[in-house]
């Protein structure tokens, strides 16, 4: 009903920014990303946080829509009486003028922003019936049995919703803007949101690698060599791809899957190549999880080495990488009905299995050649749909 005051809007956005970026020793940290990108929809490269002003406009604009379609509503007759409007006329700009009250804020929505104005002007259109509201037409129309009516142009149902208003705003705002190909490959729910956000920041090249810290004068040039190899300047491209230790992780997975892979020029190119694999179904989902797992592990190891002086045990990390990714993928295969675990007890602890995620549909489970298996873990009590359990040697 009300236009959000600028002071309130600024305060709420400030709280959002502090929540997202956090604080360090009582000080605001340097933002890694333009806030407009963070507010943008995920399909356009953002985090989908949303712009409060646009959401406010979408809710107020609903009154425009209701004024257009609710011809006999009491509230509309009251508004028309107060502001001397024609309740039977179309909602033209000259008819919505108001000098005071709530209606003034509602009528000014199209003036808030250029793109908002485009949405309001292009969104509500007239569907001609008898032509009774279009004064300069005197001939009968094909739809002569129905009166003219308003339709919402940005939805197939022709009815207004706040969501379609927001979507139309961003489509108009980013029309012609650069659309990075990886936008459509990222948010697949294959990993917890925390790790997808880390990958999102890496693809935007907005993580605090040493080259960026040098740019902000947070460290000297002598300190900017790669945390792992110490051979080149630590950039996102080098850290996640070209460092010999990081590349060992990539090649270990490719060799295990019998895949040939040439080192890409950048992390975004690597992500697109990785997603464009020939795998399908479960293998495709598992293969995509590996990419998120690798970049996340590299970033966590780098931070441990940089802040805590921990030296990564690379051979051990390579051995455990595949198992960690598989367990992460299983959490999302909630429709899995059959699972076979054969001769992998040397690496797998059954207590680490995501049993609670598989409880609804898992009906058949095979545990074979578990030489150290003594007792089934109590976590398996979640498997309430289990019908067949085979334990063999």
Buried (B, 14 or more C-beta within 10 A) or exposed (E): EEBBEEEEBEEEBEEBBEEBBEEEEEEEEEEBBEBEBBBBBBBBBBBEBBBBBBBBBBBBBBBBBBBBBEEEEEEBEEBBEEBEBEBEEBBEEEBBEBEEEBBBBBBBBBEBBEBBBBBBEEBBBBEBBBBBBBEEEEEEBEBEEEBBBBBBBBBEEEEBBBEBBBBBBBBBBBEEEEEBEBBEBBBBEBBEEEBBBBBBBBBBBBBBBBBBBBEEEEEEEEEBBBBBBEEBBBBBBBBBBBBEBBBEBBBBBBEEBEBEBEEBEBBBBBBBEBBEBEEEEEEBBBBBBBBBBBBBBBBEBBBBBBEEEEEBEBEEBBEEBBBBBBBBBBBBBEEBEEBEBEEEBEEBEBEEBBBEBBBEBBBBBBBBEBEEBEEEEEBBEBBEEBEEEEEEE
